[in-house]
Amino acid sequence: MADQPRLYNLYGLRIRTELPLPCPVVEMHHAHPDIELIEYPAALFTTTCTQARTDSRETDLYQRYCLADGSVHVRWLGLFEFLVSAAGDRIGWRSLNG
């Protein structure tokens, strides 16, 4: 991804990401992000998501796993997956279909 990170305002939260989002841009030097949305490599999901699971939920559309460190792994089958930090301030993502 070649885009420079931007800071967006979405529902009152400042989100820093390289993804172009359809919401207002905030000046980077005026505020710190509440959430960072970062593209993670597949290997990081593989390594992190092999942790002991403390809770899980699976449906025909998605899977959700709570991990031992307090983070949450969510996967929409065939589309994308996210790894949300325990604090909720960092969200790693990756596309599952290229």
Biopython code that builds the backbone (N, CA, C, O; Angstrom):
import numpy as np
from Bio.PDB.StructureBuilder import StructureBuilder

atoms = [
    (1, "MET", "N", (0.844, -1.170, 0.000)),
    (1, "MET", "CA", (0.000, 0.000, 0.000)),
    (1, "MET", "C", (0.892, 1.236, 0.000)),
    (1, "MET", "O", (1.730, 1.386, 0.889)),
    (2, "ALA", "N", (0.733, 2.102, -0.954)),
    (2, "ALA", "CA", (1.636, 3.229, -1.136)),
    (2, "ALA", "C", (1.131, 4.529, -0.510)),
    (2, "ALA", "O", (1.892, 5.493, -0.412)),
    (3, "ASP", "N", (-0.110, 4.578, -0.092)),
    (3, "ASP", "CA", (-0.660, 5.812, 0.463)),
    (3, "ASP", "C", (-0.002, 6.163, 1.793)),
    (3, "ASP", "O", (0.408, 5.284, 2.551)),
    (4, "GLN", "N", (0.090, 7.462, 2.060)),
    (4, "GLN", "CA", (0.581, 7.947, 3.341)),
    (4, "GLN", "C", (-0.543, 7.838, 4.366)),
    (4, "GLN", "O", (-1.713, 7.989, 4.015)),
    (5, "PRO", "N", (-0.204, 7.578, 5.623)),
    (5, "PRO", "CA", (-1.259, 7.517, 6.648)),
    (5, "PRO", "C", (-1.996, 8.839, 6.764)),
    (5, "PRO", "O", (-1.406, 9.912, 6.636)),
    (6, "ARG", "N", (-3.266, 8.745, 7.003)),
    (6, "ARG", "CA", (-4.106, 9.918, 7.233)),
    (6, "ARG", "C", (-4.854, 9.708, 8.532)),
    (6, "ARG", "O", (-4.989, 8.584, 9.015)),
    (7, "LEU", "N", (-5.331, 10.792, 9.085)),
    (7, "LEU", "CA", (-6.127, 10.749, 10.296)),
    (7, "LEU", "C", (-7.548, 11.144, 9.925)),
    (7, "LEU", "O", (-7.785, 12.227, 9.389)),
    (8, "TYR", "N", (-8.488, 10.257, 10.215)),
    (8, "TYR", "CA", (-9.887, 10.475, 9.877)),
    (8, "TYR", "C", (-10.715, 10.651, 11.140)),
    (8, "TYR", "O", (-10.330, 10.193, 12.216)),
    (9, "ASN", "N", (-11.855, 11.320, 11.000)),
    (9, "ASN", "CA", (-12.807, 11.438, 12.086)),
    (9, "ASN", "C", (-14.023, 10.591, 11.724)),
    (9, "ASN", "O", (-14.710, 10.872, 10.741)),
    (10, "LEU", "N", (-14.288, 9.552, 12.521)),
    (10, "LEU", "CA", (-15.410, 8.660, 12.267)),
    (10, "LEU", "C", (-16.138, 8.410, 13.576)),
    (10, "LEU", "O", (-15.579, 7.822, 14.501)),
    (11, "TYR", "N", (-17.388, 8.857, 13.655)),
    (11, "TYR", "CA", (-18.202, 8.708, 14.865)),
    (11, "TYR", "C", (-17.491, 9.261, 16.100)),
    (11, "TYR", "O", (-17.589, 8.685, 17.184)),
    (12, "GLY", "N", (-16.784, 10.367, 15.940)),
    (12, "GLY", "CA", (-16.100, 11.001, 17.051)),
    (12, "GLY", "C", (-14.757, 10.399, 17.403)),
    (12, "GLY", "O", (-14.104, 10.862, 18.338)),
    (13, "LEU", "N", (-14.326, 9.379, 16.680)),
    (13, "LEU", "CA", (-13.032, 8.743, 16.902)),
    (13, "LEU", "C", (-12.056, 9.181, 15.828)),
    (13, "LEU", "O", (-12.429, 9.341, 14.666)),
    (14, "ARG", "N", (-10.802, 9.376, 16.221)),
    (14, "ARG", "CA", (-9.752, 9.704, 15.261)),
    (14, "ARG", "C", (-9.058, 8.400, 14.868)),
    (14, "ARG", "O", (-8.469, 7.723, 15.711)),
    (15, "ILE", "N", (-9.133, 8.059, 13.591)),
    (15, "ILE", "CA", (-8.597, 6.799, 13.090)),
    (15, "ILE", "C", (-7.432, 7.084, 12.145)),
    (15, "ILE", "O", (-7.589, 7.801, 11.157)),
    (16, "ARG", "N", (-6.271, 6.522, 12.451)),
    (16, "ARG", "CA", (-5.084, 6.678, 11.600)),
    (16, "ARG", "C", (-4.925, 5.425, 10.760)),
    (16, "ARG", "O", (-4.865, 4.314, 11.287)),
    (17, "THR", "N", (-4.856, 5.613, 9.428)),
    (17, "THR", "CA", (-4.733, 4.481, 8.520)),
    (17, "THR", "C", (-4.221, 4.938, 7.161)),
    (17, "THR", "O", (-4.329, 6.112, 6.805)),
    (18, "GLU", "N", (-3.666, 4.001, 6.412)),
    (18, "GLU", "CA", (-3.293, 4.255, 5.027)),
    (18, "GLU", "C", (-4.475, 4.006, 4.092)),
    (18, "GLU", "O", (-4.445, 4.417, 2.932)),
    (19, "LEU", "N", (-5.508, 3.340, 4.586)),
    (19, "LEU", "CA", (-6.694, 3.081, 3.767)),
    (19, "LEU", "C", (-7.457, 4.377, 3.510)),
    (19, "LEU", "O", (-7.647, 5.167, 4.435)),
    (20, "PRO", "N", (-7.891, 4.608, 2.293)),
    (20, "PRO", "CA", (-8.747, 5.774, 2.059)),
    (20, "PRO", "C", (-10.140, 5.494, 2.627)),
    (20, "PRO", "O", (-10.768, 4.499, 2.268)),
    (21, "LEU", "N", (-10.614, 6.356, 3.500)),
    (21, "LEU", "CA", (-11.930, 6.185, 4.110)),
    (21, "LEU", "C", (-12.848, 7.324, 3.689)),
    (21, "LEU", "O", (-12.392, 8.452, 3.502)),
    (22, "PRO", "N", (-14.139, 7.036, 3.537)),
    (22, "PRO", "CA", (-15.094, 8.066, 3.114)),
    (22, "PRO", "C", (-15.621, 8.881, 4.303)),
    (22, "PRO", "O", (-16.826, 8.925, 4.552)),
    (23, "CYS", "N", (-14.702, 9.523, 5.031)),
    (23, "CYS", "CA", (-15.096, 10.353, 6.162)),
    (23, "CYS", "C", (-14.109, 11.515, 6.271)),
    (23, "CYS", "O", (-13.065, 11.507, 5.618)),
    (24, "PRO", "N", (-14.433, 12.509, 7.091)),
    (24, "PRO", "CA", (-13.588, 13.706, 7.165)),
    (24, "PRO", "C", (-12.150, 13.409, 7.607)),
    (24, "PRO", "O", (-11.912, 12.583, 8.488)),
    (25, "VAL", "N", (-11.200, 14.106, 6.972)),
    (25, "VAL", "CA", (-9.786, 14.005, 7.324)),
    (25, "VAL", "C", (-9.487, 15.051, 8.393)),
    (25, "VAL", "O", (-9.979, 16.178, 8.320)),
    (26, "VAL", "N", (-8.684, 14.678, 9.382)),
    (26, "VAL", "CA", (-8.263, 15.568, 10.455)),
    (26, "VAL", "C", (-6.797, 15.909, 10.222)),
    (26, "VAL", "O", (-6.030, 15.052, 9.783)),
    (27, "GLU", "N", (-6.401, 17.122, 10.504)),
    (27, "GLU", "CA", (-4.997, 17.499, 10.377)),
    (27, "GLU", "C", (-4.151, 16.641, 11.319)),
    (27, "GLU", "O", (-4.421, 16.581, 12.519)),
    (28, "MET", "N", (-3.130, 15.981, 10.776)),
    (28, "MET", "CA", (-2.304, 15.057, 11.543)),
    (28, "MET", "C", (-1.601, 15.723, 12.724)),
    (28, "MET", "O", (-1.463, 15.104, 13.780)),
    (29, "HIS", "N", (-1.158, 16.958, 12.572)),
    (29, "HIS", "CA", (-0.392, 17.595, 13.639)),
    (29, "HIS", "C", (-1.267, 18.137, 14.766)),
    (29, "HIS", "O", (-0.744, 18.618, 15.772)),
    (30, "HIS", "N", (-2.580, 18.069, 14.618)),
    (30, "HIS", "CA", (-3.485, 18.612, 15.632)),
    (30, "HIS", "C", (-3.987, 17.570, 16.617)),
    (30, "HIS", "O", (-4.452, 17.926, 17.700)),
    (31, "ALA", "N", (-3.907, 16.309, 16.272)),
    (31, "ALA", "CA", (-4.517, 15.306, 17.141)),
    (31, "ALA", "C", (-3.811, 13.965, 17.010)),
    (31, "ALA", "O", (-3.232, 13.645, 15.972)),
    (32, "HIS", "N", (-3.870, 13.205, 18.067)),
    (32, "HIS", "CA", (-3.346, 11.845, 18.062)),
    (32, "HIS", "C", (-4.496, 10.886, 17.799)),
    (32, "HIS", "O", (-5.637, 11.178, 18.156)),
    (33, "PRO", "N", (-4.210, 9.740, 17.177)),
    (33, "PRO", "CA", (-5.296, 8.806, 16.869)),
    (33, "PRO", "C", (-5.835, 8.114, 18.112)),
    (33, "PRO", "O", (-5.103, 7.846, 19.064)),
    (34, "ASP", "N", (-7.131, 7.833, 18.079)),
    (34, "ASP", "CA", (-7.741, 6.969, 19.085)),
    (34, "ASP", "C", (-7.524, 5.509, 18.688)),
    (34, "ASP", "O", (-7.367, 4.629, 19.534)),
    (35, "ILE", "N", (-7.521, 5.282, 17.364)),
    (35, "ILE", "CA", (-7.395, 3.924, 16.824)),
    (35, "ILE", "C", (-6.447, 3.954, 15.630)),
    (35, "ILE", "O", (-6.500, 4.866, 14.804)),
    (36, "GLU", "N", (-5.591, 2.958, 15.549)),
    (36, "GLU", "CA", (-4.756, 2.770, 14.364)),
    (36, "GLU", "C", (-5.270, 1.543, 13.628)),
    (36, "GLU", "O", (-5.427, 0.476, 14.221)),
    (37, "LEU", "N", (-5.531, 1.695, 12.338)),
    (37, "LEU", "CA", (-5.993, 0.615, 11.476)),
    (37, "LEU", "C", (-4.844, 0.291, 10.527)),
    (37, "LEU", "O", (-4.496, 1.091, 9.659)),
    (38, "ILE", "N", (-4.254, -0.906, 10.706)),
    (38, "ILE", "CA", (-3.004, -1.252, 10.043)),
    (38, "ILE", "C", (-3.140, -2.575, 9.296)),
    (38, "ILE", "O", (-3.713, -3.532, 9.818)),
    (39, "GLU", "N", (-2.616, -2.625, 8.082)),
    (39, "GLU", "CA", (-2.601, -3.884, 7.340)),
    (39, "GLU", "C", (-1.536, -4.797, 7.940)),
    (39, "GLU", "O", (-0.367, -4.420, 8.025)),
    (40, "TYR", "N", (-1.937, -5.992, 8.355)),
    (40, "TYR", "CA", (-1.024, -6.984, 8.927)),
    (40, "TYR", "C", (-0.749, -8.073, 7.895)),
    (40, "TYR", "O", (-1.618, -8.387, 7.082)),
    (41, "PRO", "N", (0.440, -8.647, 7.920)),
    (41, "PRO", "CA", (0.739, -9.771, 7.039)),
    (41, "PRO", "C", (0.042, -11.046, 7.535)),
    (41, "PRO", "O", (-0.277, -11.169, 8.717)),
    (42, "ALA", "N", (-0.185, -11.977, 6.628)),
    (42, "ALA", "CA", (-0.848, -13.235, 6.970)),
    (42, "ALA", "C", (-0.115, -13.967, 8.088)),
    (42, "ALA", "O", (-0.748, -14.567, 8.956)),
    (43, "ALA", "N", (1.214, -13.921, 8.071)),
    (43, "ALA", "CA", (2.005, -14.634, 9.081)),
    (43, "ALA", "C", (1.704, -14.140, 10.486)),
    (43, "ALA", "O", (1.716, -14.929, 11.431)),
    (44, "LEU", "N", (1.438, -12.864, 10.640)),
    (44, "LEU", "CA", (1.130, -12.337, 11.962)),
    (44, "LEU", "C", (-0.193, -12.896, 12.471)),
    (44, "LEU", "O", (-0.315, -13.218, 13.653)),
    (45, "PHE", "N", (-1.177, -13.013, 11.597)),
    (45, "PHE", "CA", (-2.447, -13.620, 11.995)),
    (45, "PHE", "C", (-2.241, -15.081, 12.381)),
    (45, "PHE", "O", (-2.789, -15.550, 13.378)),
    (46, "THR", "N", (-1.455, -15.788, 11.594)),
    (46, "THR", "CA", (-1.197, -17.198, 11.872)),
    (46, "THR", "C", (-0.535, -17.374, 13.234)),
    (46, "THR", "O", (-0.947, -18.226, 14.022)),
    (47, "THR", "N", (0.483, -16.575, 13.510)),
    (47, "THR", "CA", (1.211, -16.665, 14.776)),
    (47, "THR", "C", (0.338, -16.263, 15.958)),
    (47, "THR", "O", (0.245, -17.001, 16.939)),
    (48, "THR", "N", (-0.292, -15.115, 15.874)),
    (48, "THR", "CA", (-1.074, -14.584, 16.978)),
    (48, "THR", "C", (-2.320, -15.413, 17.249)),
    (48, "THR", "O", (-2.676, -15.634, 18.407)),
    (49, "CYS", "N", (-2.980, -15.871, 16.207)),
    (49, "CYS", "CA", (-4.262, -16.539, 16.372)),
    (49, "CYS", "C", (-4.142, -18.005, 16.765)),
    (49, "CYS", "O", (-5.151, -18.703, 16.868)),
    (50, "THR", "N", (-2.928, -18.476, 16.984)),
    (50, "THR", "CA", (-2.761, -19.831, 17.508)),
    (50, "THR", "C", (-2.723, -19.823, 19.035)),
    (50, "THR", "O", (-2.573, -20.876, 19.655)),
    (51, "GLN", "N", (-2.858, -18.647, 19.645)),
    (51, "GLN", "CA", (-2.913, -18.537, 21.100)),
    (51, "GLN", "C", (-4.132, -19.283, 21.638)),
    (51, "GLN", "O", (-5.076, -19.585, 20.908)),
    (52, "ALA", "N", (-4.079, -19.565, 22.917)),
    (52, "ALA", "CA", (-5.233, -20.200, 23.567)),
    (52, "ALA", "C", (-6.445, -19.278, 23.452)),
    (52, "ALA", "O", (-6.353, -18.076, 23.704)),
    (53, "ARG", "N", (-7.555, -19.847, 23.077)),
    (53, "ARG", "CA", (-8.795, -19.079, 22.937)),
    (53, "ARG", "C", (-9.580, -19.174, 24.234)),
    (53, "ARG", "O", (-9.711, -20.253, 24.814)),
    (54, "THR", "N", (-10.097, -18.054, 24.681)),
    (54, "THR", "CA", (-10.872, -18.043, 25.913)),
    (54, "THR", "C", (-12.372, -18.062, 25.638)),
    (54, "THR", "O", (-13.161, -18.405, 26.519)),
    (55, "ASP", "N", (-12.764, -17.699, 24.432)),
    (55, "ASP", "CA", (-14.180, -17.668, 24.064)),
    (55, "ASP", "C", (-14.246, -17.650, 22.539)),
    (55, "ASP", "O", (-13.367, -17.092, 21.883)),
    (56, "SER", "N", (-15.268, -18.248, 21.989)),
    (56, "SER", "CA", (-15.398, -18.212, 20.535)),
    (56, "SER", "C", (-16.865, -18.205, 20.134)),
    (56, "SER", "O", (-17.748, -18.610, 20.890)),
    (57, "ARG", "N", (-17.087, -17.729, 18.918)),
    (57, "ARG", "CA", (-18.422, -17.753, 18.323)),
    (57, "ARG", "C", (-18.239, -17.916, 16.830)),
    (57, "ARG", "O", (-17.451, -17.203, 16.209)),
    (58, "GLU", "N", (-18.970, -18.857, 16.257)),
    (58, "GLU", "CA", (-18.899, -19.093, 14.824)),
    (58, "GLU", "C", (-20.309, -19.134, 14.251)),
    (58, "GLU", "O", (-21.211, -19.738, 14.833)),
    (59, "THR", "N", (-20.491, -18.484, 13.098)),
    (59, "THR", "CA", (-21.748, -18.548, 12.366)),
    (59, "THR", "C", (-21.405, -18.873, 10.920)),
    (59, "THR", "O", (-20.241, -19.107, 10.595)),
    (60, "ASP", "N", (-22.404, -18.889, 10.056)),
    (60, "ASP", "CA", (-22.150, -19.123, 8.639)),
    (60, "ASP", "C", (-21.431, -17.941, 7.987)),
    (60, "ASP", "O", (-20.830, -18.096, 6.924)),
    (61, "LEU", "N", (-21.487, -16.768, 8.607)),
    (61, "LEU", "CA", (-20.905, -15.560, 8.030)),
    (61, "LEU", "C", (-19.556, -15.170, 8.630)),
    (61, "LEU", "O", (-18.685, -14.669, 7.920)),
    (62, "TYR", "N", (-19.381, -15.395, 9.919)),
    (62, "TYR", "CA", (-18.146, -14.931, 10.549)),
    (62, "TYR", "C", (-17.734, -15.834, 11.708)),
    (62, "TYR", "O", (-18.508, -16.663, 12.186)),
    (63, "GLN", "N", (-16.493, -15.644, 12.141)),
    (63, "GLN", "CA", (-15.938, -16.325, 13.308)),
    (63, "GLN", "C", (-15.341, -15.254, 14.213)),
    (63, "GLN", "O", (-14.728, -14.298, 13.737)),
    (64, "ARG", "N", (-15.525, -15.421, 15.521)),
    (64, "ARG", "CA", (-14.945, -14.489, 16.486)),
    (64, "ARG", "C", (-14.288, -15.292, 17.594)),
    (64, "ARG", "O", (-14.894, -16.197, 18.167)),
    (65, "TYR", "N", (-13.033, -14.948, 17.889)),
    (65, "TYR", "CA", (-12.289, -15.641, 18.935)),
    (65, "TYR", "C", (-11.679, -14.628, 19.879)),
    (65, "TYR", "O", (-11.011, -13.693, 19.437)),
    (66, "CYS", "N", (-11.898, -14.796, 21.163)),
    (66, "CYS", "CA", (-11.222, -13.997, 22.176)),
    (66, "CYS", "C", (-9.948, -14.746, 22.540)),
    (66, "CYS", "O", (-9.988, -15.938, 22.846)),
    (67, "LEU", "N", (-8.821, -14.048, 22.507)),
    (67, "LEU", "CA", (-7.534, -14.671, 22.767)),
    (67, "LEU", "C", (-7.091, -14.428, 24.207)),
    (67, "LEU", "O", (-7.584, -13.522, 24.879)),
    (68, "ALA", "N", (-6.168, -15.240, 24.659)),
    (68, "ALA", "CA", (-5.719, -15.203, 26.051)),
    (68, "ALA", "C", (-5.167, -13.850, 26.472)),
    (68, "ALA", "O", (-5.265, -13.487, 27.644)),
    (69, "ASP", "N", (-4.590, -13.095, 25.542)),
    (69, "ASP", "CA", (-4.014, -11.788, 25.896)),
    (69, "ASP", "C", (-5.058, -10.666, 25.915)),
    (69, "ASP", "O", (-4.711, -9.505, 26.132)),
    (70, "GLY", "N", (-6.335, -11.002, 25.689)),
    (70, "GLY", "CA", (-7.403, -10.004, 25.701)),
    (70, "GLY", "C", (-7.755, -9.462, 24.333)),
    (70, "GLY", "O", (-8.737, -8.732, 24.195)),
    (71, "SER", "N", (-6.979, -9.800, 23.319)),
    (71, "SER", "CA", (-7.290, -9.344, 21.961)),
    (71, "SER", "C", (-8.401, -10.209, 21.368)),
    (71, "SER", "O", (-8.714, -11.281, 21.885)),
    (72, "VAL", "N", (-8.986, -9.726, 20.280)),
    (72, "VAL", "CA", (-10.087, -10.435, 19.624)),
    (72, "VAL", "C", (-9.755, -10.603, 18.150)),
    (72, "VAL", "O", (-9.323, -9.657, 17.492)),
    (73, "HIS", "N", (-9.955, -11.795, 17.643)),
    (73, "HIS", "CA", (-9.752, -12.103, 16.228)),
    (73, "HIS", "C", (-11.129, -12.322, 15.609)),
    (73, "HIS", "O", (-11.897, -13.162, 16.077)),
    (74, "VAL", "N", (-11.440, -11.565, 14.557)),
    (74, "VAL", "CA", (-12.727, -11.688, 13.862)),
    (74, "VAL", "C", (-12.447, -11.943, 12.396)),
    (74, "VAL", "O", (-11.629, -11.257, 11.784)),
    (75, "ARG", "N", (-13.129, -12.933, 11.829)),
    (75, "ARG", "CA", (-12.940, -13.279, 10.411)),
    (75, "ARG", "C", (-14.304, -13.402, 9.738)),
    (75, "ARG", "O", (-15.164, -14.164, 10.179)),
    (76, "TRP", "N", (-14.485, -12.627, 8.646)),
    (76, "TRP", "CA", (-15.648, -12.784, 7.780)),
    (76, "TRP", "C", (-15.186, -13.703, 6.662)),
    (76, "TRP", "O", (-14.321, -13.345, 5.863)),
    (77, "LEU", "N", (-15.768, -14.883, 6.617)),
    (77, "LEU", "CA", (-15.303, -15.955, 5.746)),
    (77, "LEU", "C", (-15.191, -15.522, 4.293)),
    (77, "LEU", "O", (-16.148, -15.019, 3.705)),
    (78, "GLY", "N", (-14.007, -15.723, 3.723)),
    (78, "GLY", "CA", (-13.741, -15.407, 2.331)),
    (78, "GLY", "C", (-13.564, -13.930, 2.025)),
    (78, "GLY", "O", (-13.342, -13.573, 0.868)),
    (79, "LEU", "N", (-13.655, -13.055, 3.030)),
    (79, "LEU", "CA", (-13.558, -11.617, 2.783)),
    (79, "LEU", "C", (-12.343, -10.993, 3.449)),
    (79, "LEU", "O", (-11.400, -10.591, 2.767)),
    (80, "PHE", "N", (-12.355, -10.907, 4.774)),
    (80, "PHE", "CA", (-11.274, -10.251, 5.495)),
    (80, "PHE", "C", (-11.268, -10.706, 6.941)),
    (80, "PHE", "O", (-12.210, -11.342, 7.412)),
    (81, "GLU", "N", (-10.184, -10.367, 7.643)),
    (81, "GLU", "CA", (-10.100, -10.656, 9.067)),
    (81, "GLU", "C", (-9.443, -9.496, 9.783)),
    (81, "GLU", "O", (-8.690, -8.720, 9.195)),
    (82, "PHE", "N", (-9.746, -9.395, 11.075)),
    (82, "PHE", "CA", (-9.238, -8.323, 11.917)),
    (82, "PHE", "C", (-8.686, -8.904, 13.208)),
    (82, "PHE", "O", (-9.168, -9.925, 13.700)),
    (83, "LEU", "N", (-7.681, -8.250, 13.745)),
    (83, "LEU", "CA", (-7.149, -8.573, 15.050)),
    (83, "LEU", "C", (-7.191, -7.276, 15.852)),
    (83, "LEU", "O", (-6.450, -6.336, 15.567)),
    (84, "VAL", "N", (-8.074, -7.233, 16.868)),
    (84, "VAL", "CA", (-8.296, -6.027, 17.663)),
    (84, "VAL", "C", (-7.537, -6.165, 18.976)),
    (84, "VAL", "O", (-7.716, -7.144, 19.702)),
    (85, "SER", "N", (-6.696, -5.194, 19.280)),
    (85, "SER", "CA", (-5.911, -5.245, 20.518)),
    (85, "SER", "C", (-6.836, -5.242, 21.733)),
    (85, "SER", "O", (-7.992, -4.829, 21.643)),
    (86, "ALA", "N", (-6.321, -5.701, 22.854)),
    (86, "ALA", "CA", (-7.108, -5.752, 24.089)),
    (86, "ALA", "C", (-7.610, -4.364, 24.482)),
    (86, "ALA", "O", (-8.713, -4.232, 25.013)),
    (87, "ALA", "N", (-6.818, -3.342, 24.227)),
    (87, "ALA", "CA", (-7.214, -1.965, 24.553)),
    (87, "ALA", "C", (-8.166, -1.382, 23.514)),
    (87, "ALA", "O", (-8.802, -0.359, 23.766)),
    (88, "GLY", "N", (-8.271, -2.023, 22.346)),
    (88, "GLY", "CA", (-9.141, -1.535, 21.282)),
    (88, "GLY", "C", (-8.566, -0.381, 20.491)),
    (88, "GLY", "O", (-9.267, 0.215, 19.673)),
    (89, "ASP", "N", (-7.299, -0.051, 20.716)),
    (89, "ASP", "CA", (-6.710, 1.112, 20.049)),
    (89, "ASP", "C", (-5.905, 0.759, 18.804)),
    (89, "ASP", "O", (-5.404, 1.650, 18.118)),
    (90, "ARG", "N", (-5.776, -0.514, 18.510)),
    (90, "ARG", "CA", (-5.027, -0.953, 17.324)),
    (90, "ARG", "C", (-5.796, -2.107, 16.673)),
    (90, "ARG", "O", (-6.123, -3.101, 17.322)),
    (91, "ILE", "N", (-6.073, -1.950, 15.382)),
    (91, "ILE", "CA", (-6.798, -2.984, 14.643)),
    (91, "ILE", "C", (-5.964, -3.367, 13.434)),
    (91, "ILE", "O", (-5.727, -2.554, 12.540)),
    (92, "GLY", "N", (-5.527, -4.612, 13.421)),
    (92, "GLY", "CA", (-4.823, -5.146, 12.272)),
    (92, "GLY", "C", (-5.840, -5.790, 11.352)),
    (92, "GLY", "O", (-6.811, -6.391, 11.812)),
    (93, "TRP", "N", (-5.620, -5.666, 10.047)),
    (93, "TRP", "CA", (-6.566, -6.233, 9.093)),
    (93, "TRP", "C", (-5.801, -6.887, 7.946)),
    (93, "TRP", "O", (-4.626, -6.608, 7.712)),
    (94, "ARG", "N", (-6.502, -7.759, 7.245)),
    (94, "ARG", "CA", (-5.990, -8.274, 5.972)),
    (94, "ARG", "C", (-7.148, -8.820, 5.165)),
    (94, "ARG", "O", (-8.138, -9.308, 5.709)),
    (95, "SER", "N", (-7.002, -8.728, 3.863)),
    (95, "SER", "CA", (-7.994, -9.257, 2.935)),
    (95, "SER", "C", (-7.752, -10.748, 2.754)),
    (95, "SER", "O", (-6.606, -11.188, 2.663)),
    (96, "LEU", "N", (-8.824, -11.522, 2.701)),
    (96, "LEU", "CA", (-8.695, -12.963, 2.503)),
    (96, "LEU", "C", (-8.881, -13.376, 1.050)),
    (96, "LEU", "O", (-8.618, -14.522, 0.687)),
    (97, "ASN", "N", (-9.332, -12.448, 0.225)),
    (97, "ASN", "CA", (-9.585, -12.806, -1.178)),
    (97, "ASN", "C", (-8.735, -12.008, -2.154)),
    (97, "ASN", "O", (-9.051, -11.930, -3.342)),
    (98, "GLY", "N", (-7.662, -11.418, -1.656)),
    (98, "GLY", "CA", (-6.758, -10.671, -2.525)),
    (98, "GLY", "C", (-7.278, -9.328, -2.906)),
    (98, "GLY", "O", (-6.614, -8.594, -3.637)),
]
sb = StructureBuilder()
sb.init_structure("model")
sb.init_model(0)
sb.init_chain("A")
sb.init_seg("    ")
for serial, (resi, resn, name, xyz) in enumerate(atoms, 1):
    if name == "N":
        sb.init_residue(resn, " ", resi, " ")
    sb.init_atom(name, np.array(xyz, "f"), 0.0, 1.0, " ", f" {name:<3s}", serial, name[0])
structure = sb.get_structure()
